[in-house]
Amino acid sequence: MRTLKTHGPRQSLALVVLAANLGLSLGGLRAAEPADGLAWQRETGAVALLRQGQVVWQFNYGTNATKPFFHPLSVPGGPVLTANRPADHPWHRGLWFSWKYLNHLNYWEEDPKTGVAQGRTEWGEPQIETRPDFSGRIVMEVVYRPPGAPPVLKEHREVSVSTPDRDGVYHLDWVATFTAQDQDVLLDRTPLPGEPGGQIFGGYAGLSVRFSTAMKEPQALAGEGPVSFTSGRYRGKAPAMDYSGVVDEREVGIAILDFPKNLNSPSPWYAIAENSFRFFTPAVICYQPYTLKAGQGFALRYRVMVHPGRWSAERLREVASPYATEMGH
């Protein structure tokens, strides 16, 4: 079910090289730019964009993963920003999506003995389009299932990845549509401090980024400027957040833009900067659980932007403002 399909990457790359030799352009990308070393790599369970032999981004969906995920995410020619299965939280996987509790079953943490969560996240063979201009598109069906029972929630996921621009910035447009099956689905999270059973680490669920443990000098921006980490954590609401730091002596970061029609928009955010733990998420149900009625659905849309350097709050607003217009809504 998860065997990688091929879509002719060698033929696509050959087309670009031929166009370069003829002095032509394809898809708005100057055909001479393959000299910069961009190329596709396809193997069983993964697809990656390379620059001069180094991975810019890689999508992993093989049977050895408990959830599909992106890792590594890098800036072209630069360091890896993400961590996969760090020792402190081995279920963290670069850039990935996971619910926490669905109808009281845990889909997030994985049993250290079995390597699987209480609730199962399962997916079929994705449709992967690798384009000559080095943008890509991934379409897949995901189900959330209690063990030994039919799925309670289905998801249709589409992720479109842009071509890196001349500064090395690229983005992933992440669109996920969720539909409850024949029963109501309670989407929940660990309670927050002040709630019954609340924990200092409560509130996370959804699309998430785990940064490299080598990241130093972390900082985050949301709304009008830098955020303050209390006991190593931040929670708040804003249309976008940027998290940056220093990896291998280079300043790099990832911004996530919230779509204005998302549930609970402007998004709740949950971020961590504690010891070597660097993490953030548009935690859609951070402040309260949400019940999705049987047969009903909703969509979540985000733009994830990988970039070199530190972004200012002004720069974050500049990219967040046109996002809804670019999405055609």
N, C-alpha and C positions, 0 to 999 in steps of 0.2 A: 504493500500500500504506500510505502514511503520511498520507493526506488526513484532515483533522480531521472527526470526526463531530459533529453538533450534537445536544444533548439538551434543547433547550428552555430555555435559561437565562433568556430574557426572560419566558417563562411562569412559571418558578419564582420569579423576582424579583417579578413582578406578584402572585403568590399571597401572598408575604410582606408586600408593601405593603398588599394588601387586608386581610390578617389584622391588620396594625398599625392600619389605620383602624377595624377592628371591635373592637380591644382584646383580640385573642386571642394565643395563643402557639403556636409550632411547634417540635417537636423539642427542648424544653428551653431554647430561646433566646427571650427576650422579643421578641414581634413588633414592639415599638416600636424595637428596636435597629437596623433598617435606617437610622434617622435618623443613626446613626454613620457611614453611608456605605459599608457593605459591599456589594459587587456582584461578579458573575462577568464575566469577559471571555474570549471564545472567538475564536480566529483559527486560520488554517491552521498546524498544527504546534505549537500552544501553547494552554495554558489557564492563567488567572491569577485569583487572588482580589485584588480591589482594596479599598482603604479610602480614601474621599474622593478617588478618582482615582489614588492611588498604589498600586503593587504591594506586596502583603504577601508572596505567594509566586507563583512561576510555574514551571510544568513545561513543558519544551521537548523535542519529539520529532521535529522536522521533518527533512527530507532534508539540510539544511545542517549538521546535527550528526553527529559520528562516534559519539556515545553519547547516550542520553537523559539529561536532567539537570534539576535544579532551580536556577534563578537568574533573578531575584534572590530571596534569602530576606531578609526584613526583619521588624522588629517593627512592628506597626501604628502609623503615624504617626512612625516612627523611621527610622534610617539603614539602608542596605543592608549586610548582614553579609558577603556572599559576593563572590567574584571569578570572572569567566568569561574564560578564555583570557588569563591574565596574560602579560606579555612574557617572563618567565623560564621559564614552563612552559605554553605555549599549549594543551596537552592537558588542563589542569586546568579543570574546568567546575562551579563552585559546589559543589553537593552531587550526587555522581554515584557510580556503581559501575563498577569495572573490575578485572579480573584483571591480573596482571603477565605471567607466563609460563604458557601452557598447552602442554604437550608441547614446551617450549623455544622457542615462538614468542611474541613480545612483543605483547601486546594493550593495553599502557598508553601508551607514548610513540608519538608520531606523526611521520612523516617530514616535515621542514619543507618539502620540495619538493612532495610529493604530498598532504600533509595527512591521510594515513591511516596506521594502524599495520600491522605485519606480519600480525597476526591480526585478523580482521574481527569486530566486534560489530554484529549486525544485529537488527532488530525489526520486528514487524508493527504494524498499526494498533491502538493501545491502546483499551480500553473505559474511558471517562471518565464518572464520575457526579458531577455538581455538584448538591448538595442545597440545599433552601430554607434550612436553618440554617447554610449556608456552611461545612459540612464537605464533603469530597470523597473519591473513591476512584478509583484508577487500577489497571487490570489489563492486563498485557501479556506477550507471549511474546518472549524474547530468545534468540538463538543465537550461539555462538562458533565461528567457522569459519576454517580455514586458506584462503588464497586458492586458488580453483580446486578446492576439495575440499568434501565434505559437512561439516556441523557435527560437532565432537567433543564439544560440551557444549550442553545446552539448559537454559533457565531460565524458570520461571514466576514472575513478579513481581507483587506486590500492594502498593500503597502507599495507606494511609488517612490523610488529613490532617484533624485536628480543627478545630473552630471556635475562633478565638482567644478566650481568656477575658477577663475584665474587666481583667486586668493586662497583656494583650497576649501571653500565653504560648500557644503552640500546638505540637502535636507531629505527627510523621509516623511512623506505624507501618509499617516496611519489612519485608516478608516475601518471601524469595527461595528457591525450591526448584530445585536444580541436579541434572541427570541426565546421567550420561555416556552416550554413544551406543555404537557397536559396538567401541570400544577403550578401554583404560585411559587416564585423563587425569591427567597430573602437573601439579599446581598448585604453582607455584614463584614465588620472588621474588629480588631481588638479595641475595646473601649478606651476612650481618652481619660487622662487624669480628671477627676471630678465626677466621672460617671461611675455607676456601680461596677466594681471589678476593674476600674480603669488602670492603665499602665502608662508609664512615661513614654514607652515606645508605641503606643496605640495609634491607629488611624490610617495605616497604609493599606493600599489595594489598588490594582490597576496597572497601567503602563509605568515602567520603572527603569531607572538607570543605576547600575552599580559601577562606580568609577574604579580605576586602577588603585590598588593600595599604595602605589608609589606616588600618588598625587600629593603635592605639598601646597601650602598656602591657599586652602580652599576659600572661595567666597561665592555668595549667591546674590542675585538681584531679582527683585519682583516688584511690580508696580512702579513706584517712584524712585527706588534706589536700593542700596544694599539692605539685606535683612540681617537681623541679629539672631545668633544661635543661642538658645537658653538650654543649658545642660547638654550642649552639642546638638540641639534639635531646633527646627523652625516649623511652625504651622501658620498658614495665612491664606488669603484669597487674592488672586490677581489674574489678569488675562494671560500672563506669560511669566516664565522664570528662566533665568540663565544661571548655570553653575559652572565655575571655572577654577582652574588651579595650575600648578606647575608640574609637568611630567618630563623627566629627562631634560631639565633646564629650559623647557619651552612652555609658554603660556598657551593653554588650550581650554576649550569649553564646549558645553552642549546646552542649547536652549530648547525649551519646549513651549509651543504656542497652543493655547486653548481655543477651540472653536466656540464662538459665542452661543451656539444653540445646544451645546453639550449639557447634559444633566448637571445641575448645581453650578453652572457657569455664572460669574468667573470662577475658575477652578480653585478648589482647595489645593494647597501644596503641602507636602511633607518632605523636609530635607534634613539630612544628618551630616555633621562634620565633627567627628569624634575619633580621636586617635588616628588610625589609618582607615576609618570607616567613612567613605564618601558616597552619598546616595541621595537621589531625589525622585519624586513622583508627583504627577498631577492626581492626587488621591481623591478620586471623584466622590467616594462615600466617607471621607475622613470624619465629618462631623456628625453623621447620622446614617443608619442603615437605610436601605431602599428595597421596597417590595415590588417586583415585577409580576404583574398578573398573568395567569395562564394564557398563552396564545398571543400575548402582547410583546412589543419589542421597543428598543431604543438604540441610537447610534452614538458612538464616541468618535470624535475626530481630533487629531493632533498633528502639528508639524514639529518634527524633531530636527534641529539644525546643529550640525557638527562644524566647529569653526576653530581656526587658530586665533591666538590672542585673547585678551580680556575685552569683553563687551561692556560698554557703559549702559546706564539705564535708558539714555536717549537712543542708543543703537537698538536696544531691545524693543523699545516702542516703535521704532522705524520699521522693523520687520514684522511686528505683531499687528500693526494697524491695518495693512492691506490683506491680511491673511484670509478673512472672510470673503473679500471681493475676489481674490484669486481662486477660491474654491467654488465660485459661481453662485454664492448665496448672499 
